[in-house]
Amino acid sequence: MSSDNLVLVLNSGSSSLKFAALDPESGHESLSGIGDALDGPKPSLEWKYRGRRHARQLEPGAGHSAVFSFLVALLQEELPELENRLIAIGHRVVHGGEHFSHSVLIDRKVIDAIKECASLAPLHNPPGLLGIRAALEAFPQLPQVAVFDTAFHQTLPEHAYLYALPYSLYREHRLRRYGMHGSSHRFVSERAAELLGTPLEETNIISAHLGNGASMSAIKGGASIDTSMGLTPLEGLVMGTRGGDVDPGLLMHLGESLGYSLERINQLLNRESGLLGISELSNDCRELERAAAEGHRGAQLALELFCYRLAKYVAAYTVPLRRVSAVVFTGGIGENSSWIRERVLQRLGALGYRADTELNARMRFGAEGAITLADSPIALVIPTNEEWVIARDAAEIVAGRAP
Ligand code: ADP
């Protein structure tokens, strides 16, 4: 199905701004682009329209506003036929705290609530707010919708979202596990139900979103009941530059015995750990696979840690789900790395998983389907599409339907 309508989707990260204009019914993208490395000395801008790629260098320090000004000028001056078809703007917002369990139309109250959540996500919410303010100014006639990464995980039960810390920290400061990548987990779990031919309400999915950031979710009947990221995106799996779970005592040791400042610890945990930290080579899975094949010990070790942690989480999520309909791999690594998928399934051999080597090798570059043998529990590869989730929610809200 397709329509004439388009939704402009904006995804502001701490150093990037991604945009796309897409049909909320078919998911077809008319325009897409990214302003990248916006906090570095060489910010860049790339966009694609009608299959043609364009690129330009930006001035150092140009920031999010330069990308946004470019996008507005592109739409208003060069592509008015697209601008005329816009029915809404959908914004990805990382942290909605406990305020939002689904997407909402943005008004003053919503903006205030997003601001309030910024203390929980100081790196992530401020650029999101920047995008919202700029879009409100440039397109005052268009409804704007916020879609939260945390919203999908608001169905977690207390025993899954609470830290076993003094309860007053939750009561007074709302310190708890929130989870991220909600739009992706939601998208692939819905698609998995379609591929399995089972009503969503009857499926139990374990989804693994493996990009630069990585998280897992246990999804029962379409509702998230556990997830690996916590108050911040640092908890859980091994990621590109984040190490996931660590003993909090280690952080105190770094401060007290090695003299690390909080800022230094923050840098270490967010930017210097994970695949990069262990391999001492790269955070890029492709590069690590190449190096590992050539015998690079650090790369081999980093990939092994990544797969081991992932398999442990899959096994853990069989506890709340009991019966698992499918394990789903998604994100740049999940969608493309047959090596990682095979290793994880090998480690899950105790639960009966067996990869179909041929099918597994075929699943890359946007292919979707099963990668396990007929007598194995099912594992699927499903390319994620967070932009489409955002566009669909925005269109539903504009049409007056709850998402
Ligand atoms: P982001 O979280 O930034 O959106 P992506 O979902 O694009 O990240 O995932 C990036 C990761 O996917 C990188 O580690 C990259 O190496 C990995 N990746 C992409 N293509 C392949 C491939 N063919 N084989 C292995 N890993 C891949």
Boltz pocket constraint, residues with backbone or C-beta under 6 A from the ligand:
constraints:
  - pocket:
      binder: B
      contacts: [[A, 210], [A, 211], [A, 212], [A, 213], [A, 240], [A, 283], [A, 284], [A, 285], [A, 286], [A, 287], [A, 289], [A, 331], [A, 332], [A, 333], [A, 336], [A, 337], [A, 338], [A, 364]]
      max_distance: 6.0
